[in-house]
Amino acid sequence: MTPVGKTAALLLACAVLLACAPSHAAAARLLVVPLSSESHISAFTALSTELETIGGHDIHMVVSQELLEASRAAAAARSPGHRHAYLTYPLRFDLFADDMARVGKANFIAAMFYGYRILAGLTESVIGDEKLLGQIRDLAPDLIVGDAVGAYGHWLGGKLGVPSVEFDVGTSSGMLHSGLWGGQLNPAYIPGPGTFYPSTGMTLRQRCVNAATIALTKAITYAHTNWGPIGGLSRRHGVARPGTGPSRPLLLLVNFDWALEPPRPVAPSTHFIGPLMPRPPAPLPEDIQQWLDGAAGDGGDGAAAEAAVTAALPVVYLSFGSSFLAPADVMPSIAALLAACAGRARLLLRMRPQERELLDAALAARGFSPDPQGWLVRERFPQNDVLGHPKVAAFVTQGGYLSVQEAAYHGVPIVGVPLTLGQGELVQRAQDEGRGLVVPKGALMSGEVGRLAAAVLQVAPWNSSFHGKAALTAARLKAHAVSPGQRAADLVAYALAVPRGSGSFLHTQGQDMTWYEVILLDVILVYLAALAVIWLGARAALRALLLPRRGGSGDGGRGAGRAAAAAGEGGQQGSHRKHE
């Protein structure tokens, strides 16, 4: 074959291969809309950088003006060469500032009430900003990737007519999935929010309470979404409530793994892609690294030996997250923890200035001054990298989804101190699996100052059983052949390839039924009515069959009695006549 013929044959073969290759959705313009929270923005940045890197998509992120720099810093840390663009809006803190201060101290029911008002305020700042909506219309995105907690994909999709998927940064204890996405939250084996019952089996009494708790929670949620803050949003903006109507998103992508929470049924639209945030640790800042290594000291061999002993102690990392301030009532427990860990463990404390002032007051009241090598306080730590350090032996956490998944990925056991709604279920699961312990909020707030220290000193030692269980969970998380980023990119490509306007065809019919239809209450009432009709009919038939027979024998007896009485009277009259 001539060179020209060979070239032509090669080109023909390439054309055939390209024609036979599977088709993929082209790179698209994606509008990414996280809740205005540092933790949510961090998780969305992890997702968006994966979508940009793997899918080649054009990313436009909507963030509040207050968190713009934090968003850029998160993207730069995750992907230094990112091409993200940003649309900003002013966040109206006045809509929920008071509720933010109350929610950490509130009970379960009040926390739900405040939580829904906070959520409505956050959402109103986005969907009620006409300038922002105009910018989005001009952008003409191909797909919205919204925060499932704020239902931004649903609200913006309904107002702008753009298809969407939602991204669930955590799991919201399953109520989000069962309430909006057609999943089933079975009270027989799935603990309800706030019960903190074991996910490895409940007693009959616990299941009774659990069923009542789930019913109460669903009733409160129903009331809020129909007549409360969420219902108000729906009426104000002319969009159906989340989970209903034509604007509901096609898919729900969950930033979590079944290795970290109780397995349960989910709808076809729900996909657990795995945790996006954890990754191999990067080098730590120099001051943190030096503290972890331990200072050799300049006081001679004795000081060097003492520093070496101190540096060999297990390190406990404590953080209450970035969303809420830790209340003053928990500081005596932390002061007691510092005192109890002296010579047994060292502590890294992530605290904001307000929290540090409260802790200093609690230490002063206790009359204790920790050794500088025994604790280190910073307003911020690179949490993933700290948890990946080999000297970190335990993590005291409020139970947020990102914190729990990072600890699990690095095989670090946890001590859970849930302070508000939605922060207890994941740490309870860790306790059920033997990779952590839970210290209830009531114990922290009521003055049981030794409870936290006892839990930490039980979990932190290197020879504790908690480390083996944590290592097993880490191995499960890393066993997937496909990365969470690749799974997310594949699902977004699917959503883009689905014909526009085809509807949310992956949702279950149960989402369009009333609550009493879903739990078959109407069917149960029909069955009970049928049984009642059958029973009443059978009773009437038996009476009809048995009463004539009973009645005949009774009449005959009465007739015989009358005849005997008449005969007696006749005999007496005859006797009287004879005497006469």
C-alpha positions in Angstrom: 0.0 0.0 0.0 1.3 3.4 -0.9 2.0 6.0 1.9 -1.1 8.0 0.8 -3.2 4.8 1.0 -1.8 4.0 4.5 -2.6 7.6 5.7 -6.1 7.4 4.3 -6.7 4.0 6.0 -5.4 5.4 9.3 -7.7 8.4 9.1 -10.6 6.1 8.2 -9.9 3.9 11.2 -9.7 6.9 13.5 -13.0 8.2 12.2 -14.6 4.8 12.8 -13.2 4.7 16.4 -14.5 8.2 17.1 -17.9 7.3 15.7 -18.1 4.2 17.9 -16.9 5.9 21.1 -19.5 6.6 23.7 -20.8 10.1 23.6 -20.5 12.5 26.6 -22.2 15.7 27.4 -20.2 18.7 26.3 -18.7 21.0 28.8 -21.4 23.3 30.2 -21.9 26.5 32.1 -22.8 25.5 35.7 -24.3 27.8 38.3 -23.2 26.5 41.8 -25.2 27.9 44.7 -24.1 26.9 48.2 -25.6 27.9 51.5 -23.9 30.9 53.0 -21.7 29.0 55.5 -18.0 28.3 55.4 -18.5 24.6 55.7 -21.0 24.4 52.9 -18.8 26.6 50.7 -15.8 24.4 51.4 -17.8 21.3 50.3 -19.2 23.0 47.2 -15.7 24.2 46.3 -14.5 20.6 46.5 -17.3 19.6 44.2 -16.9 22.5 41.7 -13.2 22.0 41.3 -13.8 18.4 40.5 -16.4 19.3 38.0 -14.1 21.8 36.4 -11.1 19.5 36.4 -12.8 16.3 35.3 -15.8 17.6 33.3 -14.2 20.7 31.9 -17.2 22.7 33.0 -17.4 26.5 33.3 -18.1 27.2 37.0 -20.0 30.3 38.3 -20.4 30.2 42.1 -23.0 32.3 43.9 -21.7 33.4 47.3 -22.5 36.2 49.8 -20.3 39.2 49.7 -19.1 38.4 53.3 -17.7 35.1 52.2 -16.3 35.9 48.8 -12.7 36.0 49.9 -13.1 32.8 51.9 -14.6 31.2 48.8 -11.7 32.3 46.6 -9.2 31.1 49.2 -10.9 27.7 49.4 -10.8 27.3 45.6 -7.2 28.3 45.4 -6.3 25.8 48.2 -8.2 23.1 46.5 -7.2 23.8 42.9 -4.5 26.6 42.4 -5.3 26.9 38.7 -9.1 27.1 39.0 -11.1 29.3 36.7 -14.1 29.9 39.0 -16.2 33.1 38.5 -18.3 34.5 41.3 -21.7 36.2 41.6 -22.3 37.9 44.9 -25.2 39.1 46.9 -25.6 40.9 50.3 -26.6 38.5 53.0 -29.4 39.9 55.2 -28.3 38.8 58.7 -31.2 40.8 60.1 -33.6 38.1 59.0 -32.1 35.5 61.3 -29.4 37.0 63.6 -31.4 36.5 66.8 -32.3 32.9 65.9 -28.6 32.1 65.3 -27.9 33.2 68.8 -30.8 31.1 70.2 -30.4 27.8 68.3 -27.4 26.5 70.2 -29.1 26.7 73.5 -32.6 25.6 72.4 -34.3 22.2 72.9 -35.2 20.0 70.0 -38.5 21.5 69.1 -37.4 25.1 69.5 -34.2 24.3 67.5 -36.4 23.1 64.6 -38.4 26.3 64.8 -35.4 28.6 64.8 -33.7 26.4 62.2 -36.5 26.8 59.7 -36.5 30.6 60.2 -32.8 30.8 59.7 -33.1 28.7 56.6 -35.9 30.9 55.2 -33.8 34.0 55.9 -30.8 32.5 54.1 -32.9 31.5 51.1 -34.7 34.8 50.9 -31.4 36.6 50.6 -30.7 34.6 47.4 -34.1 34.1 45.6 -35.4 37.5 46.7 -32.4 39.5 45.2 -33.6 40.8 41.9 -30.2 42.1 40.9 -28.7 38.6 41.4 -31.6 37.0 39.5 -30.9 39.4 36.6 -27.3 38.4 36.5 -28.2 34.7 36.5 -30.6 35.3 33.6 -27.9 37.1 31.6 -25.5 34.2 32.4 -28.0 31.7 31.0 -26.6 28.6 32.8 -27.1 25.1 31.4 -27.6 23.6 34.9 -28.0 24.8 38.5 -26.2 22.8 41.2 -27.9 24.0 44.3 -27.5 23.4 48.0 -30.1 20.8 49.1 -30.4 22.3 52.6 -31.6 25.6 51.1 -33.3 23.8 48.1 -31.6 26.4 45.9 -31.9 24.2 42.8 -35.6 24.0 43.4 -36.2 27.7 44.1 -34.0 29.1 41.3 -35.0 26.4 38.8 -38.7 27.4 39.5 -38.0 31.1 39.1 -35.7 30.9 36.1 -36.8 27.8 34.3 -33.3 26.2 34.4 -32.9 22.5 35.1 -31.1 21.6 38.3 -29.6 19.0 40.6 -29.1 19.4 44.4 -25.9 18.7 46.3 -26.4 17.5 49.9 -23.3 18.5 51.9 -24.2 16.1 54.6 -27.2 14.0 55.3 -29.5 15.9 57.7 -30.2 12.7 59.6 -32.2 11.3 56.7 -35.2 13.6 57.2 -34.2 15.6 54.1 -34.2 12.5 52.0 -37.5 11.1 53.3 -39.2 14.5 53.3 -38.2 15.8 49.9 -36.7 12.9 47.9 -39.0 9.9 48.4 -36.7 7.9 50.8 -38.2 5.9 53.6 -37.3 6.7 57.2 -38.4 3.5 58.9 -38.9 4.0 62.7 -38.4 0.3 63.3 -34.6 0.5 62.6 -33.7 4.1 61.7 -33.3 6.4 64.8 -35.3 9.6 64.6 -33.7 13.0 64.9 -32.7 13.9 68.5 -33.3 10.4 69.9 -29.7 9.3 69.5 -30.8 5.7 69.8 -28.4 3.0 68.6 -28.5 2.3 64.9 -27.6 -1.3 65.7 -30.9 -2.2 67.2 -33.5 -0.6 69.4 -35.6 -2.0 72.2 -39.4 -2.1 72.1 -39.6 1.0 74.3 -37.1 2.8 72.2 -39.0 1.9 69.0 -42.2 3.3 70.5 -40.5 6.5 71.4 -38.7 6.6 68.0 -41.9 6.2 66.0 -43.5 9.1 68.0 -40.4 11.3 67.5 -40.4 10.7 63.8 -44.1 11.5 63.6 -43.7 14.7 65.6 -40.7 15.8 63.5 -42.6 15.2 60.2 -45.6 17.0 61.6 -43.5 20.0 62.5 -41.7 19.9 59.2 -45.1 19.7 57.4 -46.4 22.7 59.3 -43.3 24.8 58.6 -43.2 24.0 54.9 -47.0 24.6 54.4 -47.8 27.5 56.8 -44.5 28.5 58.3 -41.4 30.2 56.9 -40.9 27.8 53.9 -44.6 28.0 53.0 -44.2 31.8 53.1 -41.4 31.6 50.6 -43.5 29.5 48.3 -46.4 31.9 48.3 -44.2 35.0 48.0 -42.2 33.8 45.0 -44.8 31.8 43.3 -42.8 28.5 43.4 -44.1 25.2 44.6 -42.8 23.9 48.0 -39.6 21.9 47.9 -40.2 18.3 46.9 -43.2 19.2 44.8 -44.1 20.7 41.5 -42.4 20.7 38.1 -39.3 22.6 39.3 -38.0 19.9 41.6 -34.4 18.9 40.7 -33.6 15.8 38.7 -30.9 14.3 41.1 -29.7 14.5 44.7 -25.9 14.1 45.0 -25.0 13.2 48.6 -21.5 14.1 49.9 -21.3 11.0 52.1 -20.8 7.3 52.2 -22.8 4.4 53.6 -19.8 3.4 55.8 -20.6 6.4 58.0 -24.4 6.2 58.7 -27.1 3.6 59.0 -28.1 2.1 55.6 -31.7 2.9 54.6 -33.8 2.9 51.5 -33.4 5.9 49.2 -35.2 7.0 46.0 -33.7 6.4 42.5 -32.9 10.1 42.3 -30.5 9.9 45.4 -26.9 9.0 44.8 -24.3 8.8 47.6 -21.1 9.8 45.8 -18.8 9.5 48.8 -17.0 12.2 50.8 -15.4 14.9 48.6 -13.5 16.9 51.3 -11.0 14.4 52.8 -7.7 13.8 50.9 -4.1 12.9 51.8 -2.7 15.5 54.2 -0.5 18.3 53.0 2.4 19.7 55.0 1.3 21.7 58.0 2.2 25.4 58.8 5.6 25.6 60.4 4.4 26.7 63.9 1.8 23.9 64.1 4.4 21.3 62.9 6.9 22.5 65.4 4.4 22.2 68.2 3.4 18.7 67.2 7.1 17.7 67.0 7.7 19.1 70.4 10.4 21.7 71.4 13.7 20.3 72.4 14.1 23.1 75.0 17.3 25.0 75.9 17.7 23.9 79.5 20.1 21.0 79.0 19.6 17.3 78.7 16.9 17.1 81.3 14.7 19.7 79.5 15.3 17.9 76.2 14.3 14.5 77.7 11.2 16.1 79.2 10.3 17.7 75.8 10.7 14.3 74.1 8.3 12.7 76.6 5.8 15.4 76.0 6.1 15.2 72.3 5.4 11.5 72.4 2.0 12.0 74.0 -1.1 11.5 71.9 -2.6 14.7 70.5 -6.3 15.5 70.8 -7.8 18.0 68.3 -10.9 19.9 69.5 -13.2 22.0 67.2 -16.8 23.0 67.5 -17.1 23.8 63.8 -17.4 27.1 61.9 -21.2 27.6 62.0 -22.0 28.3 65.7 -20.1 29.7 68.7 -19.7 27.3 71.5 -21.8 28.5 74.5 -20.1 29.6 77.7 -21.6 26.6 79.6 -19.3 24.1 77.9 -16.1 26.0 78.8 -15.8 24.5 82.3 -15.8 21.0 80.7 -13.0 22.0 78.4 -11.0 23.5 81.3 -11.4 20.2 83.2 -10.3 18.4 80.0 -7.1 20.4 79.9 -6.4 19.7 83.6 -7.1 16.0 83.2 -4.9 15.6 80.1 -1.8 17.1 81.8 1.0 14.6 81.3 -1.4 12.2 79.4 -2.3 14.0 76.2 -1.9 17.3 74.4 -4.6 19.4 72.9 -5.0 21.5 69.7 -8.0 23.8 70.2 -9.7 25.6 67.3 -11.4 28.6 69.0 -12.5 32.0 67.9 -11.5 35.0 70.1 -14.9 35.1 71.9 -14.6 31.4 72.7 -11.0 31.8 73.9 -12.0 34.5 76.3 -14.7 32.3 77.8 -12.1 29.4 78.2 -9.6 31.7 79.8 -12.2 32.7 82.4 -13.1 29.1 83.0 -9.4 28.2 83.5 -9.0 31.1 85.9 -12.0 30.0 87.9 -10.5 26.6 88.2 -7.1 28.0 89.1 -5.3 26.0 86.4 -2.7 27.2 83.9 -1.8 24.6 81.3 1.8 24.0 80.2 2.4 25.8 76.8 3.5 22.5 75.3 0.3 20.9 76.5 -2.0 23.0 74.4 -2.1 25.2 71.3 -5.0 27.5 70.4 -5.7 28.9 67.0 -8.7 30.5 65.3 -8.2 28.3 62.3 -6.5 25.0 61.6 -6.1 23.2 58.2 -8.4 20.5 59.6 -7.9 17.8 57.0 -4.1 18.1 57.3 -4.2 18.1 61.1 -6.4 15.0 61.2 -4.0 13.3 58.8 -1.0 13.9 61.1 0.2 10.6 62.7 0.3 12.1 66.2 -3.4 13.1 66.3 -5.1 10.3 68.2 -8.6 11.7 68.8 -11.0 14.4 67.6 -13.5 16.2 69.8 -16.2 17.4 67.4 -19.7 18.7 67.5 -20.6 16.1 64.9 -20.8 18.0 61.6 -20.8 16.0 58.5 -17.5 17.4 57.1 -15.7 16.9 60.4 -17.0 13.3 60.8 -16.0 12.3 57.3 -12.5 13.8 57.5 -11.9 12.0 60.8 -13.2 8.7 59.4 -11.1 9.0 56.2 -7.9 9.5 58.3 -8.9 6.8 60.8 -9.1 9.1 63.8 -11.7 8.1 66.5 -14.0 10.8 67.7 -15.6 12.1 70.9 -18.9 13.6 69.8 -20.3 16.7 71.6 -23.5 17.5 69.6 -24.7 21.0 70.5 -27.5 21.6 68.0 -30.0 20.0 65.6 -28.6 17.5 63.1 -25.2 17.1 64.9 -25.9 13.9 66.9 -26.8 11.2 64.5 -23.4 10.7 62.9 -21.5 10.7 66.2 -24.1 8.2 67.6 -23.3 6.0 64.6 -19.6 6.2 65.4 -20.3 5.1 68.9 -22.5 2.3 67.7 -19.6 1.1 65.5 -17.0 1.4 68.3 -15.0 4.2 66.7 -16.1 7.0 69.1 -18.1 8.1 72.1 -20.8 10.6 72.6 -21.0 13.1 75.4 -24.6 14.5 75.5 -25.2 18.2 75.4 -27.0 18.0 78.7 -23.9 16.7 80.4 -21.8 19.5 79.0 -24.3 22.2 79.9 -25.3 21.0 83.3 -21.9 21.0 85.0 -20.8 17.4 84.7 -17.3 18.8 83.9 -15.5 15.4 84.2 -17.7 13.7 81.5 -15.8 15.1 78.5 -12.3 14.4 80.0 -13.3 10.8 80.9 -14.4 10.1 77.3 -11.3 11.7 75.7 -8.9 9.7 78.0 -10.8 6.5 77.1 -10.6 7.1 73.3 -7.2 8.8 72.8 -4.7 6.1 74.0 -3.0 4.4 71.1 -3.9 0.9 72.4 -7.6 1.6 72.7 -10.0 -0.4 70.7 -11.4 2.7 69.1 -8.4 3.1 66.8 -8.8 -0.4 65.3 -12.5 0.3 64.5 -11.6 3.8 63.1 -9.0 2.2 60.8 -11.6 -0.3 59.5 -13.9 2.5 58.6 -11.1 4.4 56.8 -10.4 1.3 54.8 -14.0 1.0 53.7 -14.1 4.6 52.6 -11.0 4.2 50.5 -12.1 0.9 48.9 -14.1 2.5 46.1 -12.5 2.1 42.6 -14.1 5.4 41.4 -13.4 8.7 43.2 -16.3 10.8 44.5 -15.3 13.6 42.1 -15.6 11.2 39.1 -19.0 10.0 40.3 -20.2 13.5 40.7 -18.9 14.4 37.2 -20.6 11.4 35.7 -24.0 12.2 37.3 -23.8 15.9 36.3 -23.0 14.8 32.7 -26.1 12.6 32.8 -28.3 15.5 34.1 -27.0 17.6 31.2 -27.6 14.9 28.6 -31.2 14.3 29.7 -33.6 16.2 27.4 -34.4 19.6 28.9 -37.9 19.9 30.2 -38.3 16.1 30.6 -39.3 16.5 34.3 -38.2 14.9 37.5 -38.9 11.4 36.3 -36.8 9.7 38.9 -39.0 10.8 41.8 -41.3 8.3 43.5 -45.0 8.6 43.4 -45.0 8.8 47.2 -43.8 12.3 47.0 -47.0 13.4 45.3 -49.3 11.6 47.8 -50.6 12.9 51.1 -49.0 11.6 54.3 -51.9 9.4 55.2 -51.8 7.8 51.8 -48.1 7.1 52.1 -48.5 5.3 55.5 -51.6 3.5 54.1 -53.8 5.0 56.8 -56.7 5.3 54.3 -56.2 1.6 53.3 -56.1 0.5 56.9 -59.4 2.4 57.6 -61.0 0.7 54.6 -59.9 -2.7 55.9 -61.2 -1.9 59.4 -64.5 -0.8 57.9 -64.7 -4.0 55.8 -64.0 -6.1 58.9 -66.7 -4.1 60.8 -69.3 -4.7 58.1 -68.4 -8.4 57.9 -68.6 -8.8 61.7 -71.9 -6.9 62.0 -73.4 -8.9 59.1 -72.3 -12.2 60.5 -73.7 -11.2 63.9 -77.0 -10.3 62.4 -77.2 -13.5 60.4 -76.4 -15.6 63.5 -79.1 -13.9 65.4 -81.6 -14.4 62.6 -80.8 -18.1 62.5 -80.8 -18.8 66.2 -83.6 -16.6 67.6 -86.6 -18.4 65.9 -85.5 -21.7 67.4 -85.1 -20.2 70.8 -88.3 -18.3 70.4 -90.3 -21.6 69.5 -89.2 -23.5 72.4 -89.9 -20.6 74.7 -93.5 -20.2 73.3 -94.1 -23.9 73.6 -93.0 -23.9 77.2 -95.2 -20.9 78.0 -98.1 -22.6 76.2 -97.7 -25.8 78.2 -97.6 -23.7 81.3 -100.8 -22.0 80.4 -102.5 -25.4 79.6 -101.4 -26.8 82.9 -102.7 -23.7 84.7 -106.0 -24.0 82.9 -106.2 -27.7 83.7 -105.5 -26.9 87.3 -108.2 -24.4 87.4 -110.7 -26.8 85.8 -109.8 -29.5 88.3 -110.4 -27.1 91.2 -113.8 -26.2 89.8 -114.8 -29.8 89.3 -113.7 -30.6 92.9 -115.9 -27.7 94.1 -118.9 -29.1 92.2 -118.4 -32.5 93.7 -118.4 -31.1 97.2 -121.5 -29.1 96.4 
